[in-house]
């Protein structure tokens, strides 16, 4: 049993809350959910009577289940929630622990989500972390009834990308050069970020061995020249500073199924960090669009993103600076995928995603001369 910190958007903390961290569905009993919902103030009308669990696929770093909840009497409490808990794949678990991913996402819901309430973030009913940061639980709003996730294997529409970038503005603008977040030790400590990027070059050789036969020679040359300099690049980052999502791509956005509903939700905050603003928009467009569509549309999309930043109150960041930040940010997908992809569990879909994405990111970096924008050439 571990000391847990409770969060419900907006976050509150109850120091005496003790709820065991569960690491498998068998431990997610009615009593466990009853404790979670009771502490969230959601069982005032009726007691929880039945919980039915079903797996939710797609996660490599964490596992998820959907819990369908039945009550003894009519209730306004949620009819279902999603529970996130540690993966049981040794490679992915080692990566998650080495990068502090469970710690980062838990602290995001505790400390950052209340600061960006205009952003589409699932309501968090419980966010708890073990003392050593190696295990966690999140109990989140289930968005599946009215929203659908993006799919990196299916290119997004231009209008969908504009919506995604608009949601990113709601994340970045309130925290632009924020003194509040710069005081959060778990976020502001640069050693975590530099440690991650220093480790990326070790993934180059195994990545090429695993995927090189599916890539163009120009891509491999890009990787071999610049991935060894990932640590140098991260140490060159300069203001302005935002809280980066770090994995802002189609699979981590959800869009309303009703075309009249403008809601967009952002999920999976396991790689948040402080850094320059161009990484997330570049990573998103490189992930979401085919290379041809990106080439045709990226400048207009970034111009619209920049306009929204200005409307949201960002100052001292003209379009030229925004475009240069985007160009530099397009190196991020190259560093991240090449450095980490060989460490995650090999699955048929997972491998297809990796090859699909890294080809797009490599084309993007070459098109935009990203190494030069990043000061690496």
C-alpha angles and dihedrals in degrees: 000000000000138000106264131201114216123216132183117170105291092041122241127178125218108193097201098051113124116182120155117247109240123211101183137035092247089070093051096094130166088258091054093051090043089057092048095049094042092054089048089056093244102121100066094109103040142357123252111252111170135022123192118190129204128176121252112210133209104065121117100173098039137019124234138197131187113227116205108205128207124190134207091238137009110302141174090218115117116285090213140008136187120237121203120199138159121300120247094215106107096215095047091043091052090050092048093050095043091053095040091237096155091049092048096051094044092050090046091062092043100045113012106036093067089057095056102044092149089064122090102252123153114254108259116218096177134012116177136160133192117247092253093047091237097112135036147163130214122184107196142178111274106236097177098100095065106015138058128207123238120248121220090207090061113061112237125234121255091246091052090052090051089054091049093051089047089057090049089057088057087056099043105038099059090049099041107141086342116187089197096062092038087067094057104104095204090055105032099049102108093199092079093054096043090046091055094049093043088058096051098082090063088067095058100085097044090045093055091044091053101039108012096103089062096052136079120254089242089058093051091048089053091051095046092049101045113019090075087061097056093113092050090052097051090050089057095059114127135186145309092085131197135168103267119215087210096202101048100156138127096275090058097053127076126201130200114260089216106078090212091059111085095193118133121182128200121208141177109052097180096125104044116148141147116269147112120320100238098074100074098047091047093046090048098050092042089053099041106043134057112248091254094050092046092052091050099044112024098092093052091045092051090047089055091046089051092049090053091050090055092048088051090057105264111150135191095029112108125187094262090056090047093051092048090050089052092049091050091044091059088076089067097076090051094051095043100046097041093044098047112020096086090057098061127084114279113239130158094249094037092055092048090052092050094051093042093050099042092051089054093045093048092050089048095051091049094046093050096039086236096175090062092047088050092052093246099117 
